[in-house]
Amino acid sequence: MKLSEIIAIADRAYPDGLVQAHFENPDGQHGDTLAEFIALELKDVYDADAGDEDQWSEAARVIRRARDELDRVLAALEETTE
């Protein structure tokens, strides 16, 4: 599995095609740091020598971890406003 395939899957799920834009042109100013973060995280954990199952698993793991971290930040912000 190629990194570009994983990026394409993430890009289809994310609005505006900005994950792909950040992947293809990482120095560009695309105006969406969350899309940039997703592209960078997926790129950082990509291992060209790993099999497809390991690629899927690792990509899902890092996105799941990011989701959990964002959930904790959201909870802290919501606690502050209550």
mmCIF file as gemmi writes it, N, C-alpha and C atoms, coordinates in Angstrom:
data_model
loop_
_atom_site.group_PDB
_atom_site.id
_atom_site.type_symbol
_atom_site.label_atom_id
_atom_site.label_alt_id
_atom_site.label_comp_id
_atom_site.label_asym_id
_atom_site.label_entity_id
_atom_site.label_seq_id
_atom_site.pdbx_PDB_ins_code
_atom_site.Cartn_x
_atom_site.Cartn_y
_atom_site.Cartn_z
_atom_site.occupancy
_atom_site.B_iso_or_equiv
_atom_site.pdbx_formal_charge
_atom_site.auth_seq_id
_atom_site.auth_asym_id
_atom_site.pdbx_PDB_model_num
ATOM 1 N N . MET Axp A 1 ? 0.839 -1.176 0 1 0 ? 1 A 1
ATOM 2 C CA . MET Axp A 1 ? 0 0 0 1 0 ? 1 A 1
ATOM 3 C C . MET Axp A 1 ? 0.884 1.24 0 1 0 ? 1 A 1
ATOM 4 N N . LYS Axp A 2 ? 0.513 2.178 -0.813 1 0 ? 2 A 1
ATOM 5 C CA . LYS Axp A 2 ? 1.276 3.411 -0.923 1 0 ? 2 A 1
ATOM 6 C C . LYS Axp A 2 ? 0.705 4.469 0.018 1 0 ? 2 A 1
ATOM 7 N N . LEU Axp A 3 ? 1.577 5.361 0.44 1 0 ? 3 A 1
ATOM 8 C CA . LEU Axp A 3 ? 1.142 6.472 1.278 1 0 ? 3 A 1
ATOM 9 C C . LEU Axp A 3 ? 0.075 7.293 0.565 1 0 ? 3 A 1
ATOM 10 N N . SER Axp A 4 ? 0.233 7.48 -0.716 1 0 ? 4 A 1
ATOM 11 C CA . SER Axp A 4 ? -0.752 8.269 -1.47 1 0 ? 4 A 1
ATOM 12 C C . SER Axp A 4 ? -2.148 7.661 -1.396 1 0 ? 4 A 1
ATOM 13 N N . GLU Axp A 5 ? -2.247 6.34 -1.281 1 0 ? 5 A 1
ATOM 14 C CA . GLU Axp A 5 ? -3.545 5.682 -1.154 1 0 ? 5 A 1
ATOM 15 C C . GLU Axp A 5 ? -4.183 5.98 0.205 1 0 ? 5 A 1
ATOM 16 N N . ILE Axp A 6 ? -3.373 5.963 1.243 1 0 ? 6 A 1
ATOM 17 C CA . ILE Axp A 6 ? -3.872 6.271 2.582 1 0 ? 6 A 1
ATOM 18 C C . ILE Axp A 6 ? -4.315 7.731 2.642 1 0 ? 6 A 1
ATOM 19 N N . ILE Axp A 7 ? -3.51 8.611 2.081 1 0 ? 7 A 1
ATOM 20 C CA . ILE Axp A 7 ? -3.854 10.037 2.034 1 0 ? 7 A 1
ATOM 21 C C . ILE Axp A 7 ? -5.162 10.233 1.268 1 0 ? 7 A 1
ATOM 22 N N . ALA Axp A 8 ? -5.338 9.528 0.166 1 0 ? 8 A 1
ATOM 23 C CA . ALA Axp A 8 ? -6.554 9.667 -0.641 1 0 ? 8 A 1
ATOM 24 C C . ALA Axp A 8 ? -7.795 9.267 0.151 1 0 ? 8 A 1
ATOM 25 N N . ILE Axp A 9 ? -7.682 8.241 0.964 1 0 ? 9 A 1
ATOM 26 C CA . ILE Axp A 9 ? -8.81 7.808 1.792 1 0 ? 9 A 1
ATOM 27 C C . ILE Axp A 9 ? -9.15 8.898 2.812 1 0 ? 9 A 1
ATOM 28 N N . ALA Axp A 10 ? -8.128 9.411 3.479 1 0 ? 10 A 1
ATOM 29 C CA . ALA Axp A 10 ? -8.351 10.488 4.449 1 0 ? 10 A 1
ATOM 30 C C . ALA Axp A 10 ? -8.933 11.722 3.768 1 0 ? 10 A 1
ATOM 31 N N . ASP Axp A 11 ? -8.442 12.02 2.599 1 0 ? 11 A 1
ATOM 32 C CA . ASP Axp A 11 ? -8.893 13.197 1.865 1 0 ? 11 A 1
ATOM 33 C C . ASP Axp A 11 ? -10.358 13.094 1.463 1 0 ? 11 A 1
ATOM 34 N N . ARG Axp A 12 ? -10.782 11.897 1.085 1 0 ? 12 A 1
ATOM 35 C CA . ARG Axp A 12 ? -12.196 11.705 0.708 1 0 ? 12 A 1
ATOM 36 C C . ARG Axp A 12 ? -13.124 11.94 1.901 1 0 ? 12 A 1
ATOM 37 N N . ALA Axp A 13 ? -12.632 11.651 3.094 1 0 ? 13 A 1
ATOM 38 C CA . ALA Axp A 13 ? -13.449 11.808 4.289 1 0 ? 13 A 1
ATOM 39 C C . ALA Axp A 13 ? -13.406 13.227 4.853 1 0 ? 13 A 1
ATOM 40 N N . TYR Axp A 14 ? -12.431 13.999 4.452 1 0 ? 14 A 1
ATOM 41 C CA . TYR Axp A 14 ? -12.234 15.344 4.988 1 0 ? 14 A 1
ATOM 42 C C . TYR Axp A 14 ? -12.748 16.371 3.981 1 0 ? 14 A 1
ATOM 43 N N . PRO Axp A 15 ? -13.397 17.422 4.451 1 0 ? 15 A 1
ATOM 44 C CA . PRO Axp A 15 ? -13.962 18.398 3.504 1 0 ? 15 A 1
ATOM 45 C C . PRO Axp A 15 ? -12.89 19.153 2.71 1 0 ? 15 A 1
ATOM 46 N N . ASP Axp A 16 ? -13.233 19.489 1.503 1 0 ? 16 A 1
ATOM 47 C CA . ASP Axp A 16 ? -12.475 20.419 0.663 1 0 ? 16 A 1
ATOM 48 C C . ASP Axp A 16 ? -11.172 19.897 0.059 1 0 ? 16 A 1
ATOM 49 N N . GLY Axp A 17 ? -10.846 18.631 0.207 1 0 ? 17 A 1
ATOM 50 C CA . GLY Axp A 17 ? -9.638 18.099 -0.413 1 0 ? 17 A 1
ATOM 51 C C . GLY Axp A 17 ? -8.348 18.661 0.14 1 0 ? 17 A 1
ATOM 52 N N . LEU Axp A 18 ? -8.397 19.144 1.364 1 0 ? 18 A 1
ATOM 53 C CA . LEU Axp A 18 ? -7.211 19.811 1.896 1 0 ? 18 A 1
ATOM 54 C C . LEU Axp A 18 ? -6.157 18.871 2.463 1 0 ? 18 A 1
ATOM 55 N N . VAL Axp A 19 ? -6.52 17.654 2.821 1 0 ? 19 A 1
ATOM 56 C CA . VAL Axp A 19 ? -5.502 16.691 3.255 1 0 ? 19 A 1
ATOM 57 C C . VAL Axp A 19 ? -4.574 16.397 2.071 1 0 ? 19 A 1
ATOM 58 N N . GLN Axp A 20 ? -5.181 16.152 0.926 1 0 ? 20 A 1
ATOM 59 C CA . GLN Axp A 20 ? -4.407 15.899 -0.297 1 0 ? 20 A 1
ATOM 60 C C . GLN Axp A 20 ? -3.553 17.115 -0.659 1 0 ? 20 A 1
ATOM 61 N N . ALA Axp A 21 ? -4.118 18.296 -0.538 1 0 ? 21 A 1
ATOM 62 C CA . ALA Axp A 21 ? -3.377 19.518 -0.865 1 0 ? 21 A 1
ATOM 63 C C . ALA Axp A 21 ? -2.144 19.662 0.011 1 0 ? 21 A 1
ATOM 64 N N . HIS Axp A 22 ? -2.284 19.394 1.304 1 0 ? 22 A 1
ATOM 65 C CA . HIS Axp A 22 ? -1.138 19.482 2.21 1 0 ? 22 A 1
ATOM 66 C C . HIS Axp A 22 ? -0.107 18.397 1.913 1 0 ? 22 A 1
ATOM 67 N N . PHE Axp A 23 ? -0.58 17.227 1.525 1 0 ? 23 A 1
ATOM 68 C CA . PHE Axp A 23 ? 0.333 16.143 1.186 1 0 ? 23 A 1
ATOM 69 C C . PHE Axp A 23 ? 1.129 16.463 -0.08 1 0 ? 23 A 1
ATOM 70 N N . GLU Axp A 24 ? 0.446 16.951 -1.098 1 0 ? 24 A 1
ATOM 71 C CA . GLU Axp A 24 ? 1.095 17.228 -2.375 1 0 ? 24 A 1
ATOM 72 C C . GLU Axp A 24 ? 1.953 18.484 -2.348 1 0 ? 24 A 1
ATOM 73 N N . ASN Axp A 25 ? 1.572 19.447 -1.533 1 0 ? 25 A 1
ATOM 74 C CA . ASN Axp A 25 ? 2.303 20.706 -1.467 1 0 ? 25 A 1
ATOM 75 C C . ASN Axp A 25 ? 2.43 21.133 -0.004 1 0 ? 25 A 1
ATOM 76 N N . PRO Axp A 26 ? 3.313 20.472 0.753 1 0 ? 26 A 1
ATOM 77 C CA . PRO Axp A 26 ? 3.388 20.726 2.192 1 0 ? 26 A 1
ATOM 78 C C . PRO Axp A 26 ? 3.836 22.14 2.556 1 0 ? 26 A 1
ATOM 79 N N . ASP Axp A 27 ? 4.479 22.83 1.64 1 0 ? 27 A 1
ATOM 80 C CA . ASP Axp A 27 ? 4.923 24.195 1.936 1 0 ? 27 A 1
ATOM 81 C C . ASP Axp A 27 ? 3.888 25.248 1.554 1 0 ? 27 A 1
ATOM 82 N N . GLY Axp A 28 ? 2.801 24.811 0.935 1 0 ? 28 A 1
ATOM 83 C CA . GLY Axp A 28 ? 1.757 25.745 0.514 1 0 ? 28 A 1
ATOM 84 C C . GLY Axp A 28 ? 0.932 26.244 1.689 1 0 ? 28 A 1
ATOM 85 N N . GLN Axp A 29 ? 0.296 27.357 1.498 1 0 ? 29 A 1
ATOM 86 C CA . GLN Axp A 29 ? -0.587 27.932 2.516 1 0 ? 29 A 1
ATOM 87 C C . GLN Axp A 29 ? -2.023 27.553 2.17 1 0 ? 29 A 1
ATOM 88 N N . HIS Axp A 30 ? -2.498 26.465 2.76 1 0 ? 30 A 1
ATOM 89 C CA . HIS Axp A 30 ? -3.817 25.949 2.426 1 0 ? 30 A 1
ATOM 90 C C . HIS Axp A 30 ? -4.886 26.39 3.419 1 0 ? 30 A 1
ATOM 91 N N . GLY Axp A 31 ? -4.476 26.977 4.532 1 0 ? 31 A 1
ATOM 92 C CA . GLY Axp A 31 ? -5.424 27.555 5.457 1 0 ? 31 A 1
ATOM 93 C C . GLY Axp A 31 ? -6.166 26.581 6.354 1 0 ? 31 A 1
ATOM 94 N N . ASP Axp A 32 ? -5.722 25.362 6.479 1 0 ? 32 A 1
ATOM 95 C CA . ASP Axp A 32 ? -6.408 24.394 7.332 1 0 ? 32 A 1
ATOM 96 C C . ASP Axp A 32 ? -5.361 23.549 8.039 1 0 ? 32 A 1
ATOM 97 N N . THR Axp A 33 ? -5.049 23.926 9.269 1 0 ? 33 A 1
ATOM 98 C CA . THR Axp A 33 ? -3.988 23.224 9.992 1 0 ? 33 A 1
ATOM 99 C C . THR Axp A 33 ? -4.41 21.831 10.457 1 0 ? 33 A 1
ATOM 100 N N . LEU Axp A 34 ? -5.706 21.575 10.581 1 0 ? 34 A 1
ATOM 101 C CA . LEU Axp A 34 ? -6.132 20.218 10.927 1 0 ? 34 A 1
ATOM 102 C C . LEU Axp A 34 ? -5.873 19.268 9.764 1 0 ? 34 A 1
ATOM 103 N N . ALA Axp A 35 ? -6.161 19.705 8.553 1 0 ? 35 A 1
ATOM 104 C CA . ALA Axp A 35 ? -5.858 18.888 7.373 1 0 ? 35 A 1
ATOM 105 C C . ALA Axp A 35 ? -4.357 18.676 7.263 1 0 ? 35 A 1
ATOM 106 N N . GLU Axp A 36 ? -3.592 19.707 7.546 1 0 ? 36 A 1
ATOM 107 C CA . GLU Axp A 36 ? -2.128 19.586 7.531 1 0 ? 36 A 1
ATOM 108 C C . GLU Axp A 36 ? -1.674 18.559 8.566 1 0 ? 36 A 1
ATOM 109 N N . PHE Axp A 37 ? -2.241 18.643 9.759 1 0 ? 37 A 1
ATOM 110 C CA . PHE Axp A 37 ? -1.909 17.707 10.826 1 0 ? 37 A 1
ATOM 111 C C . PHE Axp A 37 ? -2.18 16.26 10.404 1 0 ? 37 A 1
ATOM 112 N N . ILE Axp A 38 ? -3.336 16.027 9.798 1 0 ? 38 A 1
ATOM 113 C CA . ILE Axp A 38 ? -3.689 14.675 9.354 1 0 ? 38 A 1
ATOM 114 C C . ILE Axp A 38 ? -2.675 14.169 8.332 1 0 ? 38 A 1
ATOM 115 N N . ALA Axp A 39 ? -2.358 14.993 7.348 1 0 ? 39 A 1
ATOM 116 C CA . ALA Axp A 39 ? -1.387 14.592 6.324 1 0 ? 39 A 1
ATOM 117 C C . ALA Axp A 39 ? -0.028 14.297 6.947 1 0 ? 39 A 1
ATOM 118 N N . LEU Axp A 40 ? 0.402 15.147 7.875 1 0 ? 40 A 1
ATOM 119 C CA . LEU Axp A 40 ? 1.703 14.943 8.52 1 0 ? 40 A 1
ATOM 120 C C . LEU Axp A 40 ? 1.727 13.686 9.381 1 0 ? 40 A 1
ATOM 121 N N . GLU Axp A 41 ? 0.679 13.46 10.148 1 0 ? 41 A 1
ATOM 122 C CA . GLU Axp A 41 ? 0.624 12.267 11 1 0 ? 41 A 1
ATOM 123 C C . GLU Axp A 41 ? 0.668 10.996 10.162 1 0 ? 41 A 1
ATOM 124 N N . LEU Axp A 42 ? -0.114 10.963 9.102 1 0 ? 42 A 1
ATOM 125 C CA . LEU Axp A 42 ? -0.122 9.772 8.255 1 0 ? 42 A 1
ATOM 126 C C . LEU Axp A 42 ? 1.228 9.565 7.582 1 0 ? 42 A 1
ATOM 127 N N . LYS Axp A 43 ? 1.85 10.648 7.164 1 0 ? 43 A 1
ATOM 128 C CA . LYS Axp A 43 ? 3.177 10.556 6.542 1 0 ? 43 A 1
ATOM 129 C C . LYS Axp A 43 ? 4.217 10.085 7.557 1 0 ? 43 A 1
ATOM 130 N N . ASP Axp A 44 ? 4.146 10.617 8.768 1 0 ? 44 A 1
ATOM 131 C CA . ASP Axp A 44 ? 5.138 10.281 9.797 1 0 ? 44 A 1
ATOM 132 C C . ASP Axp A 44 ? 5.146 8.806 10.171 1 0 ? 44 A 1
ATOM 133 N N . VAL Axp A 45 ? 3.987 8.163 10.155 1 0 ? 45 A 1
ATOM 134 C CA . VAL Axp A 45 ? 3.935 6.76 10.588 1 0 ? 45 A 1
ATOM 135 C C . VAL Axp A 45 ? 3.993 5.775 9.433 1 0 ? 45 A 1
ATOM 136 N N . TYR Axp A 46 ? 4.039 6.28 8.217 1 0 ? 46 A 1
ATOM 137 C CA . TYR Axp A 46 ? 4.059 5.399 7.058 1 0 ? 46 A 1
ATOM 138 C C . TYR Axp A 46 ? 5.377 4.624 6.998 1 0 ? 46 A 1
ATOM 139 N N . ASP Axp A 47 ? 5.273 3.325 6.775 1 0 ? 47 A 1
ATOM 140 C CA . ASP Axp A 47 ? 6.431 2.452 6.631 1 0 ? 47 A 1
ATOM 141 C C . ASP Axp A 47 ? 6.279 1.678 5.324 1 0 ? 47 A 1
ATOM 142 N N . ALA Axp A 48 ? 7.064 2.049 4.336 1 0 ? 48 A 1
ATOM 143 C CA . ALA Axp A 48 ? 6.956 1.449 3.001 1 0 ? 48 A 1
ATOM 144 C C . ALA Axp A 48 ? 7.18 -0.065 3.026 1 0 ? 48 A 1
ATOM 145 N N . ASP Axp A 49 ? 7.858 -0.559 4.056 1 0 ? 49 A 1
ATOM 146 C CA . ASP Axp A 49 ? 8.138 -1.992 4.137 1 0 ? 49 A 1
ATOM 147 C C . ASP Axp A 49 ? 7.039 -2.785 4.836 1 0 ? 49 A 1
ATOM 148 N N . ALA Axp A 50 ? 6.074 -2.092 5.423 1 0 ? 50 A 1
ATOM 149 C CA . ALA Axp A 50 ? 5.003 -2.779 6.151 1 0 ? 50 A 1
ATOM 150 C C . ALA Axp A 50 ? 3.937 -3.276 5.173 1 0 ? 50 A 1
ATOM 151 N N . GLY Axp A 51 ? 3.245 -4.304 5.58 1 0 ? 51 A 1
ATOM 152 C CA . GLY Axp A 51 ? 2.146 -4.831 4.774 1 0 ? 51 A 1
ATOM 153 C C . GLY Axp A 51 ? 0.909 -3.95 4.891 1 0 ? 51 A 1
ATOM 154 N N . ASP Axp A 52 ? -0.048 -4.206 4.026 1 0 ? 52 A 1
ATOM 155 C CA . ASP Axp A 52 ? -1.27 -3.396 4.002 1 0 ? 52 A 1
ATOM 156 C C . ASP Axp A 52 ? -1.977 -3.37 5.351 1 0 ? 52 A 1
ATOM 157 N N . GLU Axp A 53 ? -2.129 -4.519 5.976 1 0 ? 53 A 1
ATOM 158 C CA . GLU Axp A 53 ? -2.827 -4.589 7.265 1 0 ? 53 A 1
ATOM 159 C C . GLU Axp A 53 ? -2.132 -3.731 8.318 1 0 ? 53 A 1
ATOM 160 N N . ASP Axp A 54 ? -0.808 -3.799 8.356 1 0 ? 54 A 1
ATOM 161 C CA . ASP Axp A 54 ? -0.055 -2.977 9.313 1 0 ? 54 A 1
ATOM 162 C C . ASP Axp A 54 ? -0.189 -1.493 8.988 1 0 ? 54 A 1
ATOM 163 N N . GLN Axp A 55 ? -0.22 -1.167 7.7 1 0 ? 55 A 1
ATOM 164 C CA . GLN Axp A 55 ? -0.38 0.243 7.306 1 0 ? 55 A 1
ATOM 165 C C . GLN Axp A 55 ? -1.727 0.778 7.791 1 0 ? 55 A 1
ATOM 166 N N . TRP Axp A 56 ? -2.799 0.017 7.522 1 0 ? 56 A 1
ATOM 167 C CA . TRP Axp A 56 ? -4.139 0.438 7.951 1 0 ? 56 A 1
ATOM 168 C C . TRP Axp A 56 ? -4.195 0.587 9.46 1 0 ? 56 A 1
ATOM 169 N N . SER Axp A 57 ? -3.648 -0.384 10.122 1 0 ? 57 A 1
ATOM 170 C CA . SER Axp A 57 ? -3.698 -0.409 11.575 1 0 ? 57 A 1
ATOM 171 C C . SER Axp A 57 ? -2.973 0.794 12.178 1 0 ? 57 A 1
ATOM 172 N N . GLU Axp A 58 ? -1.807 1.093 11.673 1 0 ? 58 A 1
ATOM 173 C CA . GLU Axp A 58 ? -1.019 2.208 12.205 1 0 ? 58 A 1
ATOM 174 C C . GLU Axp A 58 ? -1.662 3.547 11.859 1 0 ? 58 A 1
ATOM 175 N N . ALA Axp A 59 ? -2.176 3.687 10.658 1 0 ? 59 A 1
ATOM 176 C CA . ALA Axp A 59 ? -2.849 4.926 10.276 1 0 ? 59 A 1
ATOM 177 C C . ALA Axp A 59 ? -4.07 5.154 11.179 1 0 ? 59 A 1
ATOM 178 N N . ALA Axp A 60 ? -4.844 4.113 11.4 1 0 ? 60 A 1
ATOM 179 C CA . ALA Axp A 60 ? -6.015 4.233 12.276 1 0 ? 60 A 1
ATOM 180 C C . ALA Axp A 60 ? -5.594 4.544 13.708 1 0 ? 60 A 1
ATOM 181 N N . ARG Axp A 61 ? -4.516 3.939 14.161 1 0 ? 61 A 1
ATOM 182 C CA . ARG Axp A 61 ? -4.043 4.167 15.534 1 0 ? 61 A 1
ATOM 183 C C . ARG Axp A 61 ? -3.696 5.632 15.76 1 0 ? 61 A 1
ATOM 184 N N . VAL Axp A 62 ? -2.951 6.249 14.842 1 0 ? 62 A 1
ATOM 185 C CA . VAL Axp A 62 ? -2.539 7.636 15.074 1 0 ? 62 A 1
ATOM 186 C C . VAL Axp A 62 ? -3.721 8.598 14.967 1 0 ? 62 A 1
ATOM 187 N N . ILE Axp A 63 ? -4.654 8.315 14.084 1 0 ? 63 A 1
ATOM 188 C CA . ILE Axp A 63 ? -5.831 9.181 13.979 1 0 ? 63 A 1
ATOM 189 C C . ILE Axp A 63 ? -6.722 8.997 15.211 1 0 ? 63 A 1
ATOM 190 N N . ARG Axp A 64 ? -6.838 7.779 15.684 1 0 ? 64 A 1
ATOM 191 C CA . ARG Axp A 64 ? -7.601 7.514 16.912 1 0 ? 64 A 1
ATOM 192 C C . ARG Axp A 64 ? -6.968 8.238 18.096 1 0 ? 64 A 1
ATOM 193 N N . ARG Axp A 65 ? -5.648 8.184 18.201 1 0 ? 65 A 1
ATOM 194 C CA . ARG Axp A 65 ? -4.947 8.872 19.282 1 0 ? 65 A 1
ATOM 195 C C . ARG Axp A 65 ? -5.2 10.382 19.207 1 0 ? 65 A 1
ATOM 196 N N . ALA Axp A 66 ? -5.138 10.937 18.001 1 0 ? 66 A 1
ATOM 197 C CA . ALA Axp A 66 ? -5.391 12.372 17.827 1 0 ? 66 A 1
ATOM 198 C C . ALA Axp A 66 ? -6.826 12.715 18.246 1 0 ? 66 A 1
ATOM 199 N N . ARG Axp A 67 ? -7.774 11.869 17.851 1 0 ? 67 A 1
ATOM 200 C CA . ARG Axp A 67 ? -9.173 12.085 18.239 1 0 ? 67 A 1
ATOM 201 C C . ARG Axp A 67 ? -9.315 12.1 19.758 1 0 ? 67 A 1
ATOM 202 N N . ASP Axp A 68 ? -8.656 11.153 20.42 1 0 ? 68 A 1
ATOM 203 C CA . ASP Axp A 68 ? -8.731 11.076 21.874 1 0 ? 68 A 1
ATOM 204 C C . ASP Axp A 68 ? -8.134 12.324 22.517 1 0 ? 68 A 1
ATOM 205 N N . GLU Axp A 69 ? -7.027 12.806 21.984 1 0 ? 69 A 1
ATOM 206 C CA . GLU Axp A 69 ? -6.397 14.014 22.513 1 0 ? 69 A 1
ATOM 207 C C . GLU Axp A 69 ? -7.303 15.23 22.299 1 0 ? 69 A 1
ATOM 208 N N . LEU Axp A 70 ? -7.923 15.322 21.139 1 0 ? 70 A 1
ATOM 209 C CA . LEU Axp A 70 ? -8.856 16.421 20.87 1 0 ? 70 A 1
ATOM 210 C C . LEU Axp A 70 ? -10.077 16.334 21.789 1 0 ? 70 A 1
ATOM 211 N N . ASP Axp A 71 ? -10.557 15.122 22.042 1 0 ? 71 A 1
ATOM 212 C CA . ASP Axp A 71 ? -11.681 14.954 22.964 1 0 ? 71 A 1
ATOM 213 C C . ASP Axp A 71 ? -11.324 15.454 24.366 1 0 ? 71 A 1
ATOM 214 N N . ARG Axp A 72 ? -10.092 15.195 24.82 1 0 ? 72 A 1
ATOM 215 C CA . ARG Axp A 72 ? -9.67 15.662 26.143 1 0 ? 72 A 1
ATOM 216 C C . ARG Axp A 72 ? -9.581 17.186 26.185 1 0 ? 72 A 1
ATOM 217 N N . VAL Axp A 73 ? -9.078 17.789 25.111 1 0 ? 73 A 1
ATOM 218 C CA . VAL Axp A 73 ? -9.009 19.249 25.048 1 0 ? 73 A 1
ATOM 219 C C . VAL Axp A 73 ? -10.421 19.835 25.053 1 0 ? 73 A 1
ATOM 220 N N . LEU Axp A 74 ? -11.307 19.257 24.259 1 0 ? 74 A 1
ATOM 221 C CA . LEU Axp A 74 ? -12.688 19.722 24.233 1 0 ? 74 A 1
ATOM 222 C C . LEU Axp A 74 ? -13.343 19.619 25.612 1 0 ? 74 A 1
ATOM 223 N N . ALA Axp A 75 ? -13.141 18.516 26.276 1 0 ? 75 A 1
ATOM 224 C CA . ALA Axp A 75 ? -13.718 18.323 27.621 1 0 ? 75 A 1
ATOM 225 C C . ALA Axp A 75 ? -13.19 19.374 28.575 1 0 ? 75 A 1
ATOM 226 N N . ALA Axp A 76 ? -11.916 19.678 28.519 1 0 ? 76 A 1
ATOM 227 C CA . ALA Axp A 76 ? -11.34 20.697 29.394 1 0 ? 76 A 1
ATOM 228 C C . ALA Axp A 76 ? -11.924 22.078 29.087 1 0 ? 76 A 1
ATOM 229 N N . LEU Axp A 77 ? -12.106 22.382 27.824 1 0 ? 77 A 1
ATOM 230 C CA . LEU Axp A 77 ? -12.699 23.666 27.437 1 0 ? 77 A 1
ATOM 231 C C . LEU Axp A 77 ? -14.149 23.756 27.888 1 0 ? 77 A 1
ATOM 232 N N . GLU Axp A 78 ? -14.872 22.669 27.744 1 0 ? 78 A 1
ATOM 233 C CA . GLU Axp A 78 ? -16.276 22.662 28.167 1 0 ? 78 A 1
ATOM 234 C C . GLU Axp A 78 ? -16.402 22.781 29.685 1 0 ? 78 A 1
ATOM 235 N N . GLU Axp A 79 ? -15.496 22.159 30.412 1 0 ? 79 A 1
ATOM 236 C CA . GLU Axp A 79 ? -15.506 22.277 31.884 1 0 ? 79 A 1
ATOM 237 C C . GLU Axp A 79 ? -15.252 23.722 32.296 1 0 ? 79 A 1
ATOM 238 N N . THR Axp A 80 ? -14.387 24.388 31.559 1 0 ? 80 A 1
ATOM 239 C CA . THR Axp A 80 ? -14.04 25.765 31.89 1 0 ? 80 A 1
ATOM 240 C C . THR Axp A 80 ? -15.216 26.706 31.69 1 0 ? 80 A 1
ATOM 241 N N . THR Axp A 81 ? -16.056 26.409 30.71 1 0 ? 81 A 1
ATOM 242 C CA . THR Axp A 81 ? -17.171 27.307 30.405 1 0 ? 81 A 1
ATOM 243 C C . THR Axp A 81 ? -18.414 26.996 31.23 1 0 ? 81 A 1
ATOM 244 N N . GLU Axp A 82 ? -18.393 25.936 31.991 1 0 ? 82 A 1
ATOM 245 C CA . GLU Axp A 82 ? -19.58 25.59 32.79 1 0 ? 82 A 1
ATOM 246 C C . GLU Axp A 82 ? -19.573 26.298 34.113 1 0 ? 82 A 1
